[in-house]
């Protein structure tokens, strides 16, 4: 069940954010870059949720 949620987030990053290729080389650099992308994705979700809560209130 968890795999489907992970695929959904990864698909959203690739398709909706138009992110097709990592720009770093080396395991540590790739992990850092993808971690930053995931942080940005989560911050965007948090922002949308906060905006929806403010609009509903």
N, CA, C and O atoms as a Tripos MOL2 file, in Angstrom:
@<TRIPOS>MOLECULE
protein
  228   227    57     0     0
PROTEIN
NO_CHARGES

@<TRIPOS>ATOM
      1 N           0.8190   -1.1940    0.0000 N.3       1 UNK1
      2 CA          0.0000    0.0000    0.0000 C.3       1 UNK1
      3 C           0.8600    1.2550    0.0000 C.2       1 UNK1
      4 O           0.5270    2.2250   -0.6810 O.2       1 UNK1
      5 N           1.9480    1.2600    0.7410 N.am      2 UNK2
      6 CA          2.8140    2.4210    0.7940 C.3       2 UNK2
      7 C           3.5050    2.7060   -0.5320 C.2       2 UNK2
      8 O           3.8270    3.8550   -0.8350 O.2       2 UNK2
      9 N           3.7300    1.6620   -1.3190 N.am      3 UNK3
     10 CA          4.4130    1.8470   -2.5970 C.3       3 UNK3
     11 C           3.5940    2.7180   -3.5350 C.2       3 UNK3
     12 O           4.1590    3.4860   -4.3150 O.2       3 UNK3
     13 N           2.2800    2.6130   -3.4710 N.am      4 UNK4
     14 CA          1.4480    3.4160   -4.3560 C.3       4 UNK4
     15 C           1.5350    4.8980   -4.0130 C.2       4 UNK4
     16 O           1.5500    5.7420   -4.9080 O.2       4 UNK4
     17 N           1.5920    5.2140   -2.7380 N.am      5 UNK5
     18 CA          1.7200    6.6140   -2.3360 C.3       5 UNK5
     19 C           3.0710    7.1790   -2.7580 C.2       5 UNK5
     20 O           3.1620    8.3290   -3.1870 O.2       5 UNK5
     21 N           4.1090    6.3780   -2.6360 N.am      6 UNK6
     22 CA          5.4340    6.8400   -3.0350 C.3       6 UNK6
     23 C           5.4960    7.0600   -4.5330 C.2       6 UNK6
     24 O           6.0830    8.0410   -4.9890 O.2       6 UNK6
     25 N           4.9080    6.1720   -5.2980 N.am      7 UNK7
     26 CA          4.8970    6.3350   -6.7490 C.3       7 UNK7
     27 C           4.1200    7.5820   -7.1410 C.2       7 UNK7
     28 O           4.4880    8.2740   -8.0890 O.2       7 UNK7
     29 N           3.0490    7.8700   -6.4150 N.am      8 UNK8
     30 CA          2.2580    9.0510   -6.7160 C.3       8 UNK8
     31 C           3.0570   10.3250   -6.5110 C.2       8 UNK8
     32 O           3.0100   11.2250   -7.3500 O.2       8 UNK8
     33 N           3.7830   10.4160   -5.4190 N.am      9 UNK9
     34 CA          4.5960   11.6050   -5.1570 C.3       9 UNK9
     35 C           5.7200   11.7220   -6.1760 C.2       9 UNK9
     36 O           6.0040   12.8160   -6.6660 O.2       9 UNK9
     37 N           6.3600   10.6040   -6.4970 N.am     10 UNK10
     38 CA          7.4440   10.6360   -7.4690 C.3      10 UNK10
     39 C           6.9170   11.0190   -8.8490 C.2      10 UNK10
     40 O           7.5620   11.7790   -9.5710 O.2      10 UNK10
     41 N           5.7530   10.4980   -9.2150 N.am     11 UNK11
     42 CA          5.1380   10.8570  -10.4930 C.3      11 UNK11
     43 C           4.7670   12.3250  -10.5480 C.2      11 UNK11
     44 O           4.9190   12.9660  -11.5880 O.2      11 UNK11
     45 N           4.2850   12.8640   -9.4430 N.am     12 UNK12
     46 CA          3.9460   14.2880   -9.3920 C.3      12 UNK12
     47 C           5.1850   15.1430   -9.5500 C.2      12 UNK12
     48 O           5.1620   16.1520  -10.2550 O.2      12 UNK12
     49 N           6.2600   14.7500   -8.9030 N.am     13 UNK13
     50 CA          7.5130   15.5080   -9.0340 C.3      13 UNK13
     51 C           7.9860   15.4770  -10.4760 C.2      13 UNK13
     52 O           8.4100   16.4980  -11.0180 O.2      13 UNK13
     53 N           7.9130   14.3110  -11.0980 N.am     14 UNK14
     54 CA          8.3960   14.1840  -12.4730 C.3      14 UNK14
     55 C           7.4780   14.8890  -13.4670 C.2      14 UNK14
     56 O           7.9520   15.6290  -14.3280 O.2      14 UNK14
     57 N           6.1890   14.6690  -13.3570 N.am     15 UNK15
     58 CA          5.2710   15.1550  -14.3780 C.3      15 UNK15
     59 C           4.8410   16.6040  -14.1380 C.2      15 UNK15
     60 O           5.0140   17.4480  -15.0170 O.2      15 UNK15
     61 N           4.2920   16.8990  -12.9800 N.am     16 UNK16
     62 CA          3.7440   18.2300  -12.7120 C.3      16 UNK16
     63 C           4.8230   19.2760  -12.4780 C.2      16 UNK16
     64 O           4.6200   20.4500  -12.7890 O.2      16 UNK16
     65 N           5.9570   18.8750  -11.9410 N.am     17 UNK17
     66 CA          7.0370   19.8280  -11.6790 C.3      17 UNK17
     67 C           8.0580   19.8530  -12.8100 C.2      17 UNK17
     68 O           9.0310   20.6050  -12.7630 O.2      17 UNK17
     69 N           7.8260   19.0200  -13.8310 N.am     18 UNK18
     70 CA          8.6820   18.9630  -15.0200 C.3      18 UNK18
     71 C          10.1400   18.6920  -14.6360 C.2      18 UNK18
     72 O          11.0600   19.3210  -15.1580 O.2      18 UNK18
     73 N          10.3270   17.7610  -13.7320 N.am     19 UNK19
     74 CA         11.6670   17.4010  -13.2790 C.3      19 UNK19
     75 C          12.0080   16.0360  -13.8530 C.2      19 UNK19
     76 O          11.4760   15.0180  -13.4090 O.2      19 UNK19
     77 N          12.8880   16.0160  -14.8290 N.am     20 UNK20
     78 CA         13.1510   14.7850  -15.5700 C.3      20 UNK20
     79 C          14.5010   14.1460  -15.2610 C.2      20 UNK20
     80 O          14.6490   12.9330  -15.4130 O.2      20 UNK20
     81 N          15.4740   14.9200  -14.8360 N.am     21 UNK21
     82 CA         16.8190   14.3750  -14.7160 C.3      21 UNK21
     83 C          17.5590   15.0090  -13.5450 C.2      21 UNK21
     84 O          17.4600   16.2120  -13.3040 O.2      21 UNK21
     85 N          18.2950   14.1820  -12.8310 N.am     22 UNK22
     86 CA         19.1490   14.7010  -11.7640 C.3      22 UNK22
     87 C          20.3510   15.4110  -12.3870 C.2      22 UNK22
     88 O          20.8690   14.9810  -13.4170 O.2      22 UNK22
     89 N          20.7780   16.4710  -11.7690 N.am     23 UNK23
     90 CA         21.8640   17.2620  -12.3330 C.3      23 UNK23
     91 C          23.2000   17.0350  -11.6320 C.2      23 UNK23
     92 O          24.2080   17.6220  -12.0240 O.2      23 UNK23
     93 N          23.2190   16.2020  -10.6120 N.am     24 UNK24
     94 CA         24.4390   15.9250   -9.8550 C.3      24 UNK24
     95 C          24.9400   14.5310  -10.1680 C.2      24 UNK24
     96 O          24.1950   13.6820  -10.6580 O.2      24 UNK24
     97 N          26.1970   14.3080   -9.8830 N.am     25 UNK25
     98 CA         26.7950   12.9930  -10.0470 C.3      25 UNK25
     99 C          27.3570   12.5390   -8.7100 C.2      25 UNK25
    100 O          27.8300   13.3460   -7.9100 O.2      25 UNK25
    101 N          27.2970   11.2510   -8.4870 N.am     26 UNK26
    102 CA         27.7660   10.6990   -7.2220 C.3      26 UNK26
    103 C          26.5930   10.4750   -6.2830 C.2      26 UNK26
    104 O          25.6370   11.2500   -6.2620 O.2      26 UNK26
    105 N          26.6810    9.4170   -5.5190 N.am     27 UNK27
    106 CA         25.5710    9.0240   -4.6610 C.3      27 UNK27
    107 C          25.1900   10.1100   -3.6610 C.2      27 UNK27
    108 O          24.0100   10.4370   -3.5270 O.2      27 UNK27
    109 N          26.1630   10.6680   -2.9650 N.am     28 UNK28
    110 CA         25.8650   11.6820   -1.9450 C.3      28 UNK28
    111 C          25.2240   12.9180   -2.5500 C.2      28 UNK28
    112 O          24.2820   13.4720   -1.9830 O.2      28 UNK28
    113 N          25.7250   13.3510   -3.6960 N.am     29 UNK29
    114 CA         25.1750   14.5350   -4.3560 C.3      29 UNK29
    115 C          23.7590   14.2880   -4.8610 C.2      29 UNK29
    116 O          22.8940   15.1590   -4.7620 O.2      29 UNK29
    117 N          23.5300   13.1000   -5.4000 N.am     30 UNK30
    118 CA         22.1920   12.7550   -5.8880 C.3      30 UNK30
    119 C          21.2110   12.6980   -4.7240 C.2      30 UNK30
    120 O          20.0940   13.2040   -4.8240 O.2      30 UNK30
    121 N          21.6260   12.0820   -3.6230 N.am     31 UNK31
    122 CA         20.7440   12.0020   -2.4610 C.3      31 UNK31
    123 C          20.4190   13.3930   -1.9100 C.2      31 UNK31
    124 O          19.2850   13.6530   -1.5080 O.2      31 UNK31
    125 N          21.4040   14.2760   -1.8940 N.am     32 UNK32
    126 CA         21.1790   15.6460   -1.4390 C.3      32 UNK32
    127 C          20.2040   16.3660   -2.3660 C.2      32 UNK32
    128 O          19.2650   17.0130   -1.9030 O.2      32 UNK32
    129 N          20.4260   16.2550   -3.6640 N.am     33 UNK33
    130 CA         19.5580   16.9350   -4.6260 C.3      33 UNK33
    131 C          18.1220   16.4230   -4.5180 C.2      33 UNK33
    132 O          17.1790   17.2130   -4.4730 O.2      33 UNK33
    133 N          17.9610   15.1130   -4.4790 N.am     34 UNK34
    134 CA         16.6060   14.5720   -4.4120 C.3      34 UNK34
    135 C          15.9600   14.8990   -3.0670 C.2      34 UNK34
    136 O          14.7500   15.1150   -3.0020 O.2      34 UNK34
    137 N          16.7430   14.9370   -2.0060 N.am     35 UNK35
    138 CA         16.2030   15.3380   -0.7100 C.3      35 UNK35
    139 C          15.6830   16.7650   -0.7330 C.2      35 UNK35
    140 O          14.6360   17.0570   -0.1540 O.2      35 UNK35
    141 N          16.4030   17.6500   -1.3930 N.am     36 UNK36
    142 CA         15.9470   19.0370   -1.5150 C.3      36 UNK36
    143 C          14.6780   19.1350   -2.3500 C.2      36 UNK36
    144 O          13.7880   19.9310   -2.0490 O.2      36 UNK36
    145 N          14.5970   18.3240   -3.3980 N.am     37 UNK37
    146 CA         13.3910   18.3080   -4.2310 C.3      37 UNK37
    147 C          12.1990   17.8310   -3.4080 C.2      37 UNK37
    148 O          11.1090   18.3960   -3.5010 O.2      37 UNK37
    149 N          12.4050   16.7930   -2.6040 N.am     38 UNK38
    150 CA         11.3220   16.2730   -1.7560 C.3      38 UNK38
    151 C          10.9140   17.2880   -0.6920 C.2      38 UNK38
    152 O           9.7300   17.4160   -0.3810 O.2      38 UNK38
    153 N          11.8710   17.9980   -0.1410 N.am     39 UNK39
    154 CA         11.5440   19.0510    0.8410 C.3      39 UNK39
    155 C          10.6930   20.1290    0.1910 C.2      39 UNK39
    156 O           9.7090   20.5830    0.7760 O.2      39 UNK39
    157 N          11.0630   20.5390   -1.0070 N.am     40 UNK40
    158 CA         10.2750   21.5330   -1.7410 C.3      40 UNK40
    159 C           8.8710   21.0320   -2.0360 C.2      40 UNK40
    160 O           7.9020   21.7830   -1.9260 O.2      40 UNK40
    161 N           8.7610   19.7690   -2.4070 N.am     41 UNK41
    162 CA          7.4550   19.1640   -2.6780 C.3      41 UNK41
    163 C           6.5840   19.1840   -1.4240 C.2      41 UNK41
    164 O           5.4090   19.5460   -1.4830 O.2      41 UNK41
    165 N           7.1680   18.7940   -0.2880 N.am     42 UNK42
    166 CA          6.4130   18.7650    0.9630 C.3      42 UNK42
    167 C           6.0550   20.1650    1.4470 C.2      42 UNK42
    168 O           4.9650   20.3710    1.9800 O.2      42 UNK42
    169 N           6.9460   21.1200    1.2730 N.am     43 UNK43
    170 CA          6.6320   22.5030    1.6490 C.3      43 UNK43
    171 C           5.4900   23.0540    0.8060 C.2      43 UNK43
    172 O           4.6390   23.7870    1.3080 O.2      43 UNK43
    173 N           5.4740   22.7010   -0.4690 N.am     44 UNK44
    174 CA          4.3940   23.1430   -1.3540 C.3      44 UNK44
    175 C           3.0530   22.5480   -0.9070 C.2      44 UNK44
    176 O           2.0430   23.2500   -0.8730 O.2      44 UNK44
    177 N           3.0450   21.2560   -0.5640 N.am     45 UNK45
    178 CA          1.8270   20.6210   -0.0590 C.3      45 UNK45
    179 C           1.3570   21.2880    1.2320 C.2      45 UNK45
    180 O           0.1640   21.5300    1.4160 O.2      45 UNK45
    181 N           2.3090   21.5830    2.1270 N.am     46 UNK46
    182 CA          1.9830   22.2420    3.3870 C.3      46 UNK46
    183 C           1.3810   23.6290    3.1340 C.2      46 UNK46
    184 O           0.3940   24.0070    3.7650 O.2      46 UNK46
    185 N           1.9670   24.3620    2.2330 N.am     47 UNK47
    186 CA          1.4810   25.6980    1.8870 C.3      47 UNK47
    187 C           0.0490   25.6370    1.3460 C.2      47 UNK47
    188 O          -0.8050   26.4310    1.7410 O.2      47 UNK47
    189 N          -0.2010   24.6960    0.4450 N.am     48 UNK48
    190 CA         -1.5490   24.5620   -0.1140 C.3      48 UNK48
    191 C          -2.5640   24.2050    0.9610 C.2      48 UNK48
    192 O          -3.6900   24.7020    0.9510 O.2      48 UNK48
    193 N          -2.1630   23.3420    1.8880 N.am     49 UNK49
    194 CA         -3.0680   22.9400    2.9630 C.3      49 UNK49
    195 C          -3.3630   24.1190    3.8870 C.2      49 UNK49
    196 O          -4.5030   24.3070    4.3130 O.2      49 UNK49
    197 N          -2.3420   24.9100    4.1940 N.am     50 UNK50
    198 CA         -2.5430   26.0900    5.0490 C.3      50 UNK50
    199 C          -3.4380   27.1240    4.3560 C.2      50 UNK50
    200 O          -4.2970   27.7290    4.9970 O.2      50 UNK50
    201 N          -3.2400   27.3230    3.0650 N.am     51 UNK51
    202 CA         -4.0540   28.2780    2.3290 C.3      51 UNK51
    203 C          -5.5100   27.8290    2.2920 C.2      51 UNK51
    204 O          -6.4180   28.6510    2.4170 O.2      51 UNK51
    205 N          -5.7350   26.5300    2.1220 N.am     52 UNK52
    206 CA         -7.1080   26.0080    2.1080 C.3      52 UNK52
    207 C          -7.7580   26.1880    3.4810 C.2      52 UNK52
    208 O          -8.9450   26.5010    3.5700 O.2      52 UNK52
    209 N          -6.9810   25.9920    4.5520 N.am     53 UNK53
    210 CA         -7.5220   26.1660    5.9010 C.3      53 UNK53
    211 C          -7.8670   27.6330    6.1660 C.2      53 UNK53
    212 O          -8.8810   27.9220    6.8010 O.2      53 UNK53
    213 N          -7.0430   28.5480    5.6920 N.am     54 UNK54
    214 CA         -7.3120   29.9620    5.8890 C.3      54 UNK54
    215 C          -8.5480   30.3930    5.0950 C.2      54 UNK54
    216 O          -9.3420   31.2130    5.5550 O.2      54 UNK54
    217 N          -8.6910   29.8360    3.9150 N.am     55 UNK55
    218 CA         -9.8260   30.1890    3.0740 C.3      55 UNK55
    219 C         -11.1360   29.6540    3.6720 C.2      55 UNK55
    220 O         -12.1800   30.2960    3.5630 O.2      55 UNK55
    221 N         -11.0710   28.4840    4.2960 N.am     56 UNK56
    222 CA        -12.2640   27.8670    4.8780 C.3      56 UNK56
    223 C         -12.6840   28.5660    6.1760 C.2      56 UNK56
    224 O         -13.8560   28.5260    6.5490 O.2      56 UNK56
    225 N         -11.7440   29.1960    6.8530 N.am     57 UNK57
    226 CA        -12.0430   29.8060    8.1390 C.3      57 UNK57
    227 C         -12.7250   31.1420    8.0050 C.2      57 UNK57
    228 O         -13.0400   31.7780    9.0110 O.2      57 UNK57
@<TRIPOS>BOND
     1     1     2 1
     2     2     3 1
     3     3     4 2
     4     3     5 am
     5     5     6 1
     6     6     7 1
     7     7     8 2
     8     7     9 am
     9     9    10 1
    10    10    11 1
    11    11    12 2
    12    11    13 am
    13    13    14 1
    14    14    15 1
    15    15    16 2
    16    15    17 am
    17    17    18 1
    18    18    19 1
    19    19    20 2
    20    19    21 am
    21    21    22 1
    22    22    23 1
    23    23    24 2
    24    23    25 am
    25    25    26 1
    26    26    27 1
    27    27    28 2
    28    27    29 am
    29    29    30 1
    30    30    31 1
    31    31    32 2
    32    31    33 am
    33    33    34 1
    34    34    35 1
    35    35    36 2
    36    35    37 am
    37    37    38 1
    38    38    39 1
    39    39    40 2
    40    39    41 am
    41    41    42 1
    42    42    43 1
    43    43    44 2
    44    43    45 am
    45    45    46 1
    46    46    47 1
    47    47    48 2
    48    47    49 am
    49    49    50 1
    50    50    51 1
    51    51    52 2
    52    51    53 am
    53    53    54 1
    54    54    55 1
    55    55    56 2
    56    55    57 am
    57    57    58 1
    58    58    59 1
    59    59    60 2
    60    59    61 am
    61    61    62 1
    62    62    63 1
    63    63    64 2
    64    63    65 am
    65    65    66 1
    66    66    67 1
    67    67    68 2
    68    67    69 am
    69    69    70 1
    70    70    71 1
    71    71    72 2
    72    71    73 am
    73    73    74 1
    74    74    75 1
    75    75    76 2
    76    75    77 am
    77    77    78 1
    78    78    79 1
    79    79    80 2
    80    79    81 am
    81    81    82 1
    82    82    83 1
    83    83    84 2
    84    83    85 am
    85    85    86 1
    86    86    87 1
    87    87    88 2
    88    87    89 am
    89    89    90 1
    90    90    91 1
    91    91    92 2
    92    91    93 am
    93    93    94 1
    94    94    95 1
    95    95    96 2
    96    95    97 am
    97    97    98 1
    98    98    99 1
    99    99   100 2
   100    99   101 am
   101   101   102 1
   102   102   103 1
   103   103   104 2
   104   103   105 am
   105   105   106 1
   106   106   107 1
   107   107   108 2
   108   107   109 am
   109   109   110 1
   110   110   111 1
   111   111   112 2
   112   111   113 am
   113   113   114 1
   114   114   115 1
   115   115   116 2
   116   115   117 am
   117   117   118 1
   118   118   119 1
   119   119   120 2
   120   119   121 am
   121   121   122 1
   122   122   123 1
   123   123   124 2
   124   123   125 am
   125   125   126 1
   126   126   127 1
   127   127   128 2
   128   127   129 am
   129   129   130 1
   130   130   131 1
   131   131   132 2
   132   131   133 am
   133   133   134 1
   134   134   135 1
   135   135   136 2
   136   135   137 am
   137   137   138 1
   138   138   139 1
   139   139   140 2
   140   139   141 am
   141   141   142 1
   142   142   143 1
   143   143   144 2
   144   143   145 am
   145   145   146 1
   146   146   147 1
   147   147   148 2
   148   147   149 am
   149   149   150 1
   150   150   151 1
   151   151   152 2
   152   151   153 am
   153   153   154 1
   154   154   155 1
   155   155   156 2
   156   155   157 am
   157   157   158 1
   158   158   159 1
   159   159   160 2
   160   159   161 am
   161   161   162 1
   162   162   163 1
   163   163   164 2
   164   163   165 am
   165   165   166 1
   166   166   167 1
   167   167   168 2
   168   167   169 am
   169   169   170 1
   170   170   171 1
   171   171   172 2
   172   171   173 am
   173   173   174 1
   174   174   175 1
   175   175   176 2
   176   175   177 am
   177   177   178 1
   178   178   179 1
   179   179   180 2
   180   179   181 am
   181   181   182 1
   182   182   183 1
   183   183   184 2
   184   183   185 am
   185   185   186 1
   186   186   187 1
   187   187   188 2
   188   187   189 am
   189   189   190 1
   190   190   191 1
   191   191   192 2
   192   191   193 am
   193   193   194 1
   194   194   195 1
   195   195   196 2
   196   195   197 am
   197   197   198 1
   198   198   199 1
   199   199   200 2
   200   199   201 am
   201   201   202 1
   202   202   203 1
   203   203   204 2
   204   203   205 am
   205   205   206 1
   206   206   207 1
   207   207   208 2
   208   207   209 am
   209   209   210 1
   210   210   211 1
   211   211   212 2
   212   211   213 am
   213   213   214 1
   214   214   215 1
   215   215   216 2
   216   215   217 am
   217   217   218 1
   218   218   219 1
   219   219   220 2
   220   219   221 am
   221   221   222 1
   222   222   223 1
   223   223   224 2
   224   223   225 am
   225   225   226 1
   226   226   227 1
   227   227   228 2
@<TRIPOS>SUBSTRUCTURE
     1 UNK1         2 RESIDUE 1 A UNK
     2 UNK2         6 RESIDUE 1 A UNK
     3 UNK3        10 RESIDUE 1 A UNK
     4 UNK4        14 RESIDUE 1 A UNK
     5 UNK5        18 RESIDUE 1 A UNK
     6 UNK6        22 RESIDUE 1 A UNK
     7 UNK7        26 RESIDUE 1 A UNK
     8 UNK8        30 RESIDUE 1 A UNK
     9 UNK9        34 RESIDUE 1 A UNK
    10 UNK10       38 RESIDUE 1 A UNK
    11 UNK11       42 RESIDUE 1 A UNK
    12 UNK12       46 RESIDUE 1 A UNK
    13 UNK13       50 RESIDUE 1 A UNK
    14 UNK14       54 RESIDUE 1 A UNK
    15 UNK15       58 RESIDUE 1 A UNK
    16 UNK16       62 RESIDUE 1 A UNK
    17 UNK17       66 RESIDUE 1 A UNK
    18 UNK18       70 RESIDUE 1 A UNK
    19 UNK19       74 RESIDUE 1 A UNK
    20 UNK20       78 RESIDUE 1 A UNK
    21 UNK21       82 RESIDUE 1 A UNK
    22 UNK22       86 RESIDUE 1 A UNK
    23 UNK23       90 RESIDUE 1 A UNK
    24 UNK24       94 RESIDUE 1 A UNK
    25 UNK25       98 RESIDUE 1 A UNK
    26 UNK26      102 RESIDUE 1 A UNK
    27 UNK27      106 RESIDUE 1 A UNK
    28 UNK28      110 RESIDUE 1 A UNK
    29 UNK29      114 RESIDUE 1 A UNK
    30 UNK30      118 RESIDUE 1 A UNK
    31 UNK31      122 RESIDUE 1 A UNK
    32 UNK32      126 RESIDUE 1 A UNK
    33 UNK33      130 RESIDUE 1 A UNK
    34 UNK34      134 RESIDUE 1 A UNK
    35 UNK35      138 RESIDUE 1 A UNK
    36 UNK36      142 RESIDUE 1 A UNK
    37 UNK37      146 RESIDUE 1 A UNK
    38 UNK38      150 RESIDUE 1 A UNK
    39 UNK39      154 RESIDUE 1 A UNK
    40 UNK40      158 RESIDUE 1 A UNK
    41 UNK41      162 RESIDUE 1 A UNK
    42 UNK42      166 RESIDUE 1 A UNK
    43 UNK43      170 RESIDUE 1 A UNK
    44 UNK44      174 RESIDUE 1 A UNK
    45 UNK45      178 RESIDUE 1 A UNK
    46 UNK46      182 RESIDUE 1 A UNK
    47 UNK47      186 RESIDUE 1 A UNK
    48 UNK48      190 RESIDUE 1 A UNK
    49 UNK49      194 RESIDUE 1 A UNK
    50 UNK50      198 RESIDUE 1 A UNK
    51 UNK51      202 RESIDUE 1 A UNK
    52 UNK52      206 RESIDUE 1 A UNK
    53 UNK53      210 RESIDUE 1 A UNK
    54 UNK54      214 RESIDUE 1 A UNK
    55 UNK55      218 RESIDUE 1 A UNK
    56 UNK56      222 RESIDUE 1 A UNK
    57 UNK57      226 RESIDUE 1 A UNK
